[in-house]
């Protein structure tokens, strides 16, 4: 499989031209919910992100999945093609690359999921960085405590509690960010989902996106959010980042 493009979960715009934030999800009863804070990078045209700057958040995420893999609770094996084995030396990009292989199982029944935690599929959502930033910047100040924000995003019985145990105060900023995104998702009747999940507002496929499609996705997003100044701010920033000559 060659290069291919995905769409922003919130607006449906093409991720090809911009950076994006990934949010690891767990699927239970056909519903996805975040289990980790956002991971920022650049869309790699292979369904994921690269250029990730490792930090405390990525360290804790990787440690959690390595430990669950060692305990036999996390199945992590590429079901699509030969790739690097999951082991103690995996980094965050290697983990995300393996999770991306799971996304193929949503569009092709031939493939099984490559990442499964205690029987639940692990996936990730992708949100265009200009859209993410606009939502975070436009969110009103929250009067909720860190614990209230944490439970609001992840629920009270989540892997996130194991990932971030006793480290919450050190991750206040990314938690505020994800809270703002989660609030926006809920307020606009969206649902958390990976790019290839058909049951969402902006489902995508595994094809290359050309000028007409990139423009069409952007125009549709502007129409859908024509009354939402926060989303329009993000879409305007997104449009400024596109080198349209690359699509001619």
Secondary structure, DSSP 4 states (H G I P E B T S, - for coil): ---B--B-TTT--BSTTSEEEEEEEEEETTEEEE-S--EEEEE-SBSSEE-----HHHHHHHHHHHHHHHTT-EEE--SSS--PPP-TT--HHHHHHHHHHHHGGGT-TTSPPSEEETTEEEEEEEEEHHHHHHHHHHSPPP-S-HHHHHHHHH-SS-HHHHHTTT-GGGGHHHHHHHHHHHHHHHHTT-----TT-SSSTT---SS---HHHHHHHHHHHHHHTTT-HHHHHHHHHHHHH--GGGG-
